[in-house]
Amino acid sequence: MLLTKNIKKTKNFMKNNQLIKILIKKLSYFKKDQNNKFQDIIL
């Protein structure tokens, strides 16, 4: 029971990690490309 709970937690954590990575990517891209600021905000 406890093990499956931990596996679920780990999966959720990994999913969140992916989202965080994507966000960081978007942020770094956003910083790099200040000319297209408006475009990025829409996306």
Wavefront OBJ file of the C-alpha trace (Angstrom):
o trace
v 0.000 0.000 0.000
v 2.682 2.447 1.038
v 4.846 1.474 -1.926
v 2.142 2.224 -4.484
v 1.531 5.561 -2.813
v 5.207 6.397 -3.133
v 5.232 5.364 -6.778
v 2.271 7.644 -7.422
v 4.042 10.479 -5.654
v 7.172 9.882 -7.702
v 5.191 9.854 -10.936
v 3.491 13.103 -9.977
v 6.837 14.593 -9.070
v 8.304 13.589 -12.420
v 5.328 15.063 -14.215
v 5.741 18.301 -12.288
v 9.435 18.219 -13.046
v 8.682 18.057 -16.766
v 6.357 21.023 -16.452
v 8.987 22.965 -14.547
v 11.586 22.163 -17.196
v 9.227 23.346 -19.923
v 8.538 26.529 -17.973
v 12.249 27.174 -17.503
v 12.811 26.585 -21.209
v 10.063 29.039 -22.068
v 11.447 31.559 -19.605
v 14.985 31.328 -20.950
v 13.664 31.614 -24.484
v 11.589 34.565 -23.387
v 14.651 36.248 -21.899
v 16.707 35.576 -24.998
v 14.151 36.886 -27.403
v 13.018 40.204 -25.996
v 11.909 41.404 -29.416
v 9.140 38.846 -29.550
v 7.981 39.553 -26.018
v 4.400 40.154 -27.041
v 4.285 36.962 -29.099
v 5.558 34.917 -26.156
v 2.961 36.351 -23.832
v 0.199 35.326 -26.236
v 1.647 31.786 -26.454
l 1 2 3 4 5 6 7 8 9 10 11 12 13 14 15 16 17 18 19 20 21 22 23 24 25 26 27 28 29 30 31 32 33 34 35 36 37 38 39 40 41 42 43
